[in-house]
């Protein structure tokens, strides 16, 4: 089976009723990779496009459901379900909605399950550093979620019910009249949660209810001036309960609120000049109120509030359809206040970027660009990138890119001020560590200083130098064969990785932590993708699969092993021995092998479709167990596993009925993967209508 997975692909094309036996596949148009509209097949960097038909056929409800099935992406559990790209942790990938960033990361992780897919038109995934266009947090790549536009009058209503008393209700309507359009979307998602340990109070995943409302108004003032105003509101309510070590039970509510507003004015000044003016405002807030059940005394009353404002101007210049220049500038203001932060903290960033795309010959494309960021809390950063694509023939094209990415220190790493009253440890940001240590010393809580707190006054942005090299073979153009294959080799070298550092030991035996630039790590590997589509009987069958090999290591650990300076205790003999390089498993939570395989089958005339998808992840390190602070023993790994997902759909005129099962085999790992809930069945009903009309420009 692995051989088949190595052979086949990444990009699931849209399944449409065929006009003939031979169906031509068209490249999707994307904007994320270059900030301008380009066909994905002409881009010199690795880009994955997930279209709306694939999302609906797979039965996905939330963003993490659809991303987990893509090559080179892993959904990892780290303060929520985050996205890992090319071996980078969740805080190194920028998540955008219509080109604007989401905020509200918990310890660096953006919870992907808070995003519904009901209004998504297309998902674009760019792998490799994209800081030359998008700045901080785009060190590993960018995921851009493109939502629906009111291109014509249409609407739909959908309802779904499934395991764990989960329900999803979605409705949307798109209205178009002349040059004005309005799109409205509403989603209500609820789950009863589930529990892997019924012998203790509380659930593994607590019951919750969330609501998403969004909309977009578009209008044109003549043929060259267009305005779009979009907004979104998200609210979630959680019911929490859990047992403490002394068997006391804590319970209470948690709430999340998020809003966005995004006006965009586009001016096509001439055939060769285009200007875009945009403003973006978003706010994110969480509150938690937990009480002891027996005494109703407060256990945790905390809040977190974050705001993000950005204004930006972008100009695009086309020269003889061979030269494309994009220049932009903007200003960002970020603010945060929280229970564990001293007062309200504010960041500001001024930035400018430029990108030049040159097409000297029909077969050759070169893109060069860079971005300069001036941040209020760390040194200025320049992020260049160079990409190229060359067509060897009508079938095979080579592509490559090299660039610098960066990630700014976040509020937590600078300003966190946290004393854990239950366990007894403390964590302070680099701007708080000196005064906090002094306070603890005055209180007599410090037994030993391990590092001088004064050295933590400044912290540098993390940066990476990355190279992606690959080739794409498309047999459609020359041979009319709907087969696509691609390979991508990548290497990322990260400098100044921000890590937790022990600063002092307290009199209670616990530690005081802060953050510092320590490690230099690398991730490298290869990705193979392919898809093949053909007629089977009266229907269309699409096979696709992908595979990623990943090697992610800390350079300092590798050097220590080679120097014979790292030891461990042999679990069988009890004797101390040197760690061999072959024993070192690299960075935690990274699987060396990941693969996916998908089968989509559609009978358009009968209105039937079905899918079967498998996702494999090999073993990965969870935590150090023998005390030498590295991954080097079999007992420190989470076992590898595979999950299977299946759907079947029937469309009768305007009504589509779908049934499916996620995790067909019911695989669970309550200790290490609590988010894997076991076998989940569901059934849904969707009614959609549309009025055929042309779009007025």
Steps between C-alpha positions, in 0.01 A plus 500: 500500500786739579626467142161616375503788743843607378374499143187702532394869619430837659244687303150363467340655195136602502266227386255637244262321264704397194407626155686214337708197585815711522494771767747788501635622835548874538743666740345689788568871530674594828602830659689402816836403348566832323217728626382515139276265305705218347420149383639247744676308220714802411634566852864431596425406861309202649131591524203278587146599407194343663179585318145512628394174326769305686404659832135404454574150373722427800227601745732733689347745748797687649830616354709240683288221347600588143862601567586169671460320165751713307856395421766641731248635753445355846239599757682493832374539857678793660270726707228413248511351154763685295659456159852367443660578160834354385584417862430848640277538806153658476622850591714522184217480245290807422126436476311752286134552418465685169860614533467634857661332806313329781604582856438329832780248524521303825867439584574545130226269371202627301204269567396391149171343608351844559481551122204355314542396134138566399578831329842409360543529124863392488796432733848594379809358674845642426789301649832662583578843647262772384622783722608691186128567446329440833754573774508328839352152561536407131833328567368153409230601253156650455148356499253739340128428529306659213132547589198537272425811294150614396557427131140397435169446678496165677467343843509182704393347831675198654457292814715221639483273804755249619680317778560667838172687459667733251287717275578755232253745345608722211320749282624748243354730237662694219310786339608677184341795326689698241838599637415434865513168685432384855607171658383386845607186685396343830627185673411337831717211619445302821653193659430306816869420533634158596682335789780240497516486883146472640639407842608864553298821491482692176543407136799448275340761274236711672162588345499822300288713272633749247347737251649666191339787310669665202414714203634694206364799310650580159423782261659658195523874434540479125720246327828578683412567866370224728427484871473193719410507869508170688466402863481198725389427857577181692377404848558180696376384838669211682392295803808394697543254786805306622653340808810632678769282652331525843175366346328835527288584195520829316230614256386810316457673168738618234419739218669611179404804291654612171409766246648637177423791267677540167422772241698473174499756218640391163583756231592378151652832395589369154564173321850501651447657844297364790479636857354327804423678827406286797438531870462209738384495860459190712452427867523177698393444861480206738363482853515213749311475830573179692382419854552220752178302497495440875570853625427710187826686565680637195755268342574701185354831382702601198466689176696567182429782255686568176444760228665531160475795260661521159486753220662419168544639149611277212572599140537261206668594174488287185755568225435342159358189667853382578592706804285521814595732785322497837583760765328542835530674835307487824474554873403249772391571857455205735384517858447242771386499860458192711481374854863392490638806316595825677263766367425542131788427263530645150705410192530709185649403166572705190574299189552518127540229239571466130486213255603485137388220270696470175405275208796530261383202295184296474659213691678699770362696797705679765355663815711711737371683802566622850335660801630735766338498846569758771360365826473695825647218714781344296752590231394574143463196276553461126361186338600434136379218277588376150295247301532361148316262271622349172306276263720223365217391273124518468485233770778569752583822684773566757443741786702634788488766769729633770404746766531635850214476747466644848277482805481782750493432875140496616336670798535186710877478449544867588242585765361183662483525879374168634531326837341156511345487846413130477832352382726784614707593193519846336534620140601855409553671165837653418377851585371382841764252619740746669238678715317174573815326621574798722150477646533126570840557662353758732229251593763232572374265227827466301739226610750527214557723197608295200528788250533875528150647440656809342602297192132449413432866425480457123396218272551467127252398234533142384612469139543228242669452167307256285539335162232312306590317179262287296346392176145466368385270222161567340409252226174676413639756254698274268348157545145589614568271797352633828809405702699743716812421701717728710802480728631764739822493704530746788756615755438755777772630732360689798711742703429649843220258580321634809494240776401477864799543733528425874620819675475413870402229745240583765506394864203269433713302253322639192661716230469850362487506118550765235579505128822542306652446154680167526478236235579469136289229343428375152220320323550327168320246290311415186139506385352288222155561355291376213146474370340300222145532371324273257159379387372185666169378368271800481685686774825676576761350735778710649793345684739721692767451759797668664798420717740705712835400645619730780824533693491768774788539745670734744852580374638541852377154602649345187836665574495377862428143390784507249731632770397216733356740758144365528416199716204287603429208727445173315144388590600132492842494670466816712850607391582850375590515131569762235213593272564406138396720211272219379316512834412870471141537379513871430248761609190395692158465336644447150423186302770382263240360259154630414278391213147530367295318240162608359243350269215715366233353275210685343203396286371841385193376314385300802595776745720259697847553642720321753843539653748301705800674654783365711752704702815341643738646757804306621615503861613829652665613822279612787730583793839422651470207743858418604610847610759586232260754337505344151297245307703177498294208636212295361287575806508871420299460177131504419425198274423562133144464379270529200145634486243436227211728406210424266200686356215426259267764352182505293368811326134523395440826319583767760538266799818314597499223760836396644611238751849432620730358762821661621762267649336184365707262712431693820868550584565688825795592719350671809838558664682674216232601244189600699366693199456172307145422611459155346246400235274793406194445283284776357218573256419829332240661276569801278260702286650741248347726239645741247366746246691498176617851419812666373718717721492872432834674503 
